[in-house]
Amino acid sequence: MDILQQLLLDPLNWSFMQRALLAALLIGIVSGVMGAYVVTRGLAFLGDALAHSILPGVAVAFLTVGSGGASLLVGGLAAGVLSALGIGFLTRGGQLAEDTAIGIVFAGMLALGIGLISKAQNYAVDLTHVLIGNILAVSDTDLALILVIGVLVVAVIALLYKELLVVSFDSTLAQTLRLPAERLRLVLLVLLAVTIVIGVQVAGVALVAAMLVTPAATARFFVKRLHHLMLLAAALGAVSGIVGLYLSWHWQVAASAAIVLTMTALFLLAFLFAPGRGYLWSLRRRNGATSAADEG
């Protein structure tokens, strides 16, 4: 009982740890839901690019308001949404390949962010948490903002689930049904940008893409349908966030690293041992087929 209290209950005596656990839970759920689209549509590069594109907004917020968490979150949100809309505009009508547009916006916004940050005194210290995350410093205001944004993202996905499903996986059917494909694609880009901005609180710019990709990639070993993928990825994201925070507390390592490493460990377990689809199962089937052929 003493060991259990030391491992699980003692960290909860600190209010900052309680807020961090709630933030990790909320962001893990939202990232898992959006990650289902990222993985199935191959948007991992876009997610990473949008994560780096928030820097100008964070820099402007820092230079004008200071290092308050909510102001940096709002600044990053504005830059992320503008970047998503910019990518959507550049690729509209197939005038520019999506990966090319992503590369242009990503590089331009990142350079702008670095230029702005370099104007700030002590920027290397004050904005380090933007790169590696700072979930242990989440305030009540940050937590409320994360909750509101998370609920809005999940609500929009729920309301537009069928439309986004058709546009994402069957463009011919989308044209037949006369769905506004471009507008729905922009909605998806904006939702992705918003999710990344709140995810930066947990994992920072450097690792936030992993929160979108890894839980959903893990879930794909167990489910096939999109809504099942969303639910399982959300659960994996939430569990990884909580377990990672506890590991961070007890091992005295960066929370972002502990959370992402927990996600990576779960992925590797699924990759190796997932029933019917894991590597060892595939290896066993191949060996069985080879043996049967040799005996024949």
PyMOL commands that set and color helices and strands:
alter all, ss='L'
color gray80, all
select helices_A, chain A and resi 2-13+15-40+44-53+55-64+69-90+92-94+98-117+123-126+128-132+135-137+140-159+161-169+171-176+181-219+226-251+255-273+279-295
alter helices_A, ss='H'
color red, helices_A
deselect
rebuild
show_as cartoon
